[in-house]
Amino acid sequence: MTDEKPVKYKKMFRDALAALNEKLNLNIPDSEIGALARETYHGGQTRTEPLDGKEYHVMNRSVIEEYHKQLAILQKQAQNRWDLKVLAVINERTGRNLPPEAAEKIRERRSFPGCNGWDDQVQMYYLYKKISEELENAGKMTKEARLLAEGKKVCGRCGGSGRYSWNPRTLDQCFSCLGSGIVPIKKKEGKGWHEDTPGHKRAAAKSKLKNTLRQPIVPEYQCPNCGAMKTIFPVWHGHRRLYRCVECQKEYSSNTLDKAWGRDSNKQPNPLSIVGEV
């Protein structure tokens, strides 16, 4: 016997199932929500085919239709609450006093009580969309901040819905978050998790080398172009290393400077070799 975790569904789906059980005097468990949503719920009803004598499941259409009716009622109530919330912001920004019944008509871009013509109707419709988007973004930021403080985040596989794909064992449950829509933040995703990777070590070594070499090379020699002293610094163009004078901004290769200063890199140490390769 396997210890399987129960599938978790949103509160609206569970409320719809509770209303269905109360209205039809049934006792359908939460595990059947997925079957009701996909319209595959049979409730143990079977029929026997006369030809082959096999039993087949029969979809319980009356229960499925009633469940979707209850779900539509709850969705309508949730939409009405959201419309009133947006309408309150609209009244606050515009200084108007639109009645509650105007919220749904504004969302559907219809004429509403207190409308001052077609232009006002269109402007209020786009204002509704803008405020609705602002409220959604504010809610997402608040939720993300709360989850971040708890060391959690929204599941990246299902987007927080808890439902993804389908299989006979766990139905449409997301196996990444187990249907909750929230997953804990792994330790490696926190601050400084990448410091142990080989790529970061190479980048850190290269950055450290560049920072420690911010000093003029061979200070006893001057710039071949402008004659300034202590003004030549190493610069990088991708993986190529050159040397630039900060006075005249002219760039040189190591061979060019050796020739200008009369140095033979084959017989004596190259003064530019202090800049190591990464």
Sequence and secondary structure as in RCSB ss.txt:
>XXXX:A:sequence
MTDEKPVKYKKMFRDALAALNEKLNLNIPDSEIGALARETYHGGQTRTEPLDGKEYHVMNRSVIEEYHKQLAILQ
KQAQNRWDLKVLAVINERTGRNLPPEAAEKIRERRSFPGCNGWDDQVQMYYLYKKISEELENAGKMTKEARLLAE
GKKVCGRCGGSGRYSWNPRTLDQCFSCLGSGIVPIKKKEGKGWHEDTPGHKRAAAKSKLKNTLRQPIVPEYQCPN
CGAMKTIFPVWHGHRRLYRCVECQKEYSSNTLDKAWGRDSNKQPNPLSIVGEV
>XXXX:A:secstr
          HHHHHHHHHHHHHHT    GGGHHHHHTT   TT EEE TTT  EEE   HHHHHHHHHHHHHHH
HHHHHHHHHHHHHHHHHHH     TTHHHHHHTT   TT  SHHHHHHHHHHHHHHHHHHHHHHHHHHHHHHHHT
TEEE TTTTTSSEEEEETTTEEE TTTTTSSEEE  GGGSTTGGGGSHHHHHHHHHHHHHHHT S SSTTSB TT
T  BS EEEEEETTEEEEEETTT  EE HHHHHHHTT  TTTS  GGGGS   
